[in-house]
Amino acid sequence: MSSRLAVAVLTLAAAVSVVPLEAHAIDLMRGQRIYNTHCSVCHGLNGVPVIQQAPSFSAKERLMQPDAVLVQSVKMGKTVMPPFMGILKDDEILDALQYARMLR
């Protein structure tokens, strides 16, 4: 990656991390449906990962980051996690994240 491109990516990442997401009422039932459909395959139904590379949501790994950072991470994908941009809307991702935060 060129240094110019790296600076652009870092600048965009910094901007996204401080832009607040639009407020909405959390729907945990919808969050559970979304989580079970899209997330549980790797992160497990109870938050204990099924694949080794996935963080343990039952141990709250990575869930303490700001919502904006987590939403971007879900949308863009990371390492083995596929991107969900165009598949899930921000409010759907937020509902799934809130549900994941409740797993033990």
C-alpha positions in Angstrom: 0.0 0.0 0.0 1.4 3.4 -0.9 2.0 5.9 1.9 -0.5 8.2 0.3 -3.2 5.5 0.3 -2.3 4.5 3.8 -2.7 8.1 5.0 -6.1 8.3 3.2 -7.3 5.1 4.8 -6.1 6.2 8.3 -7.8 9.6 7.8 -11.1 7.9 6.8 -10.9 5.5 9.7 -10.3 8.4 12.2 -13.2 10.3 10.7 -15.6 7.3 10.9 -14.6 6.6 14.5 -15.7 10.1 15.7 -18.9 10.4 13.6 -21.8 9.5 15.8 -24.3 7.0 14.5 -27.9 8.1 14.2 -29.8 7.3 17.5 -32.4 4.6 17.3 -34.2 2.4 19.8 -32.5 -1.0 20.2 -34.6 -4.0 19.3 -33.0 -7.0 21.0 -35.4 -9.5 19.4 -34.4 -8.3 16.0 -30.8 -8.3 17.2 -31.1 -11.9 18.3 -32.5 -12.9 14.9 -29.8 -11.1 13.0 -27.1 -12.5 15.3 -28.4 -16.1 14.9 -28.6 -15.7 11.2 -25.4 -13.9 10.4 -23.0 -14.1 13.4 -23.6 -17.4 15.2 -22.0 -19.5 12.5 -18.6 -18.2 13.6 -19.2 -16.6 17.0 -21.5 -19.3 18.4 -25.1 -19.1 19.5 -24.0 -18.3 23.1 -21.0 -16.1 22.1 -18.4 -18.9 22.4 -16.6 -18.9 19.1 -17.1 -21.9 16.7 -13.9 -21.0 14.8 -10.6 -20.2 16.4 -10.1 -16.7 14.9 -13.5 -15.3 16.0 -13.5 -13.2 19.2 -15.4 -14.6 22.2 -18.5 -12.5 22.7 -19.3 -14.4 25.9 -16.0 -13.0 27.3 -16.8 -9.5 25.8 -13.8 -9.6 23.5 -13.7 -6.5 21.3 -17.3 -5.5 22.2 -16.1 -2.5 24.3 -15.1 -0.5 21.3 -17.3 2.4 20.3 -20.4 1.5 18.2 -19.2 3.4 15.2 -15.9 1.4 15.1 -17.7 -1.9 15.5 -20.3 -1.0 12.8 -17.5 -0.2 10.4 -15.7 -3.4 11.3 -18.8 -5.5 10.5 -19.5 -3.6 7.3 -15.9 -3.9 6.0 -15.1 -7.3 7.4 -11.9 -8.3 9.1 -9.4 -11.1 8.4 -11.7 -14.2 8.1 -14.9 -12.3 8.7 -16.8 -11.4 5.5 -18.0 -7.8 4.9 -21.7 -7.2 5.6 -21.9 -3.9 3.7 -25.0 -4.0 1.6 -26.3 -7.0 3.6 -27.1 -5.4 6.9 -28.0 -1.8 7.7 -26.4 0.2 10.5 -29.4 -0.2 12.8 -29.5 -3.9 12.2 -25.8 -4.2 13.0 -26.3 -2.1 16.2 -29.2 -4.4 17.3 -27.0 -7.5 16.7 -24.1 -5.8 18.6 -26.3 -5.0 21.6 -27.6 -8.6 21.6 -24.0 -9.9 21.5 -23.1 -7.7 24.4 -25.7 -9.5 26.5 -24.3 -13.0 25.8 -22.6 -14.9 28.6 
